C-alpha cells in the first residue's frame, strides 16, 4: 500500500495521461491494471472522484483562475488542481491544508518554477470563497 502522497502521484499520472490523450481516465486505469501496474485504492478513488465531478471542478477552477482559461494552463498544473479541488470539495478525510500542501509540492516537483505559487493561489481562493459561502454556526 502506497502512502497517500504516492497515491496522489499515481492519480495525477493517470489523470494527466487521460487529459493528454483525450481518453477516459477510467479506461487508463483499466489499462494500468491490465498491464499489471499496481494502483493504490486511494489513487483509484481520486481518479474516480475527479472523473465524476470534473464538470463541477472545471467550473470552479475557471471561476478562480483569473486571466487563465483551463486550456491555457499547463496540463500537469490543470491535473494537480483538479485532484486538489476534488479533495477540497469531496474528501472530508483530507484537511484543506493537506490538500493544498500536497498540490503545491506536486506542482513544484512536476511542473515549472512558478507552478507552486500558481496552484497555491487558486486553491487558496477556492478555500476562502468556500468559507464565505458556508453559514455560520
C-alpha positions in Angstrom: 0.0 0.0 0.0 1.4 3.3 -1.1 1.5 6.5 1.1 -1.2 9.0 0.3 1.4 11.2 -1.3 2.4 8.3 -3.6 -1.2 7.5 -4.3 -1.9 11.1 -5.3 1.0 10.9 -7.7 -0.5 7.8 -9.2 -3.8 9.6 -9.6 -2.1 12.6 -11.2 -0.3 10.3 -13.6 -3.5 8.5 -14.7 -5.5 11.8 -15.0 -2.7 13.6 -16.8 -2.4 10.7 -19.3 -6.2 10.9 -19.8 -6.0 14.7 -20.2 -3.1 14.5 -22.7 -4.6 11.7 -24.8 -8.3 12.7 -24.6 -9.0 9.2 -23.2 -11.4 8.4 -20.4 -9.4 8.2 -17.1 -11.3 5.0 -16.1 -10.0 3.4 -19.3 -6.5 4.5 -18.5 -6.9 3.0 -15.0 -8.2 -0.3 -16.5 -5.1 -0.4 -18.9 -2.8 0.1 -15.9 -4.5 -2.8 -14.2 -4.3 -5.0 -17.3 -0.6 -4.2 -17.6 0.0 -5.4 -14.0 0.7 -1.9 -12.6 -0.4 -1.8 -9.0 -2.8 1.1 -8.3 -3.4 2.2 -4.7 -7.1 2.2 -3.7 -6.8 5.9 -2.6 -5.5 6.7 -6.1 -8.3 4.9 -7.7 -10.8 6.8 -5.5 -9.2 10.1 -6.6 -9.4 9.2 -10.3 -13.0 8.0 -10.0 -13.9 11.1 -8.0 -12.2 13.6 -10.2 -13.8 12.0 -13.3 -17.3 12.0 -11.8 -17.0 15.6 -10.6 -15.0 17.0 -13.5 -17.6 19.5 -14.8 -18.1 20.9 -11.3 -14.3 21.1 -10.7 -13.6 22.7 -14.0 -16.3 25.3 -13.5 -14.8 26.2 -10.1 -11.3 26.3 -11.4 -12.3 28.5 -14.3 -14.0 30.9 -11.9 -10.9 31.2 -9.7 -8.1 31.3 -12.2 -8.1 35.0 -13.2 -6.7 35.6 -16.7 -6.1 31.8 -17.2 -8.5 29.6 -19.1 -8.2 25.9 -18.3 -6.9 25.3 -21.9 -4.1 27.8 -21.3 -2.9 26.1 -18.1 -0.1 23.6 -18.3 -1.6 20.1 -18.4 0.1 19.0 -15.3 -1.0 22.1 -13.4 -4.6 21.6 -14.5 -4.4 17.9 -13.4 -2.9 18.8 -10.0 -5.6 21.5 -9.5 -8.4 19.0 -10.4 -7.1 16.5 -7.8 -6.7 19.0 -5.1 -10.1 20.7 -5.8 -11.8 17.3 -5.7 -10.2 16.7 -2.3 -11.3 20.1 -1.0 -14.9 19.6 -2.2 -15.5 15.9 -1.6 -12.9 14.3 0.7 -13.8 15.1 4.3 -10.9 12.9 5.5 -8.4 15.2 3.9 -7.9 18.5 5.7 -7.8 21.5 3.3 -4.3 22.5 4.4 -3.1 19.0 3.4 -4.8 19.0 0.0 -3.2 22.4 -0.7 0.2 21.5 0.6 0.3 18.3 -1.4 -0.8 20.1 -4.6 1.8 22.8 -4.2 4.5 20.2 -3.5 3.5 18.2 -6.6 3.4 21.4 -8.8 6.9 22.4 -7.6 8.2 18.9 -8.4 6.4 18.1 -11.6 5.9 21.4 -13.3 7.5 24.8 -13.7 9.3 27.0 -11.2 6.2 29.2 -10.8 3.6 26.5 -10.7 3.7 26.1 -6.9 2.6 29.7 -6.4 0.0 29.5 -9.2 -1.6 26.3 -7.7 -1.4 27.8 -4.2 -3.1 31.0 -5.3 -6.0 29.3 -7.0 -6.6 26.7 -4.3 -6.4 29.4 -1.5 -9.0 31.4 -3.3 -11.3 28.4 -3.6 -11.0 27.7 0.1 -11.6 31.3 1.1 -14.7 31.5 -1.1 -16.0 28.2 0.2 -15.5 29.6 3.8 -17.5 32.7 2.9 -20.4 30.6 1.4 -20.8 28.4 4.5 -23.4 29.5 7.0 -22.0 30.4 10.4 -22.9 28.2 13.3 
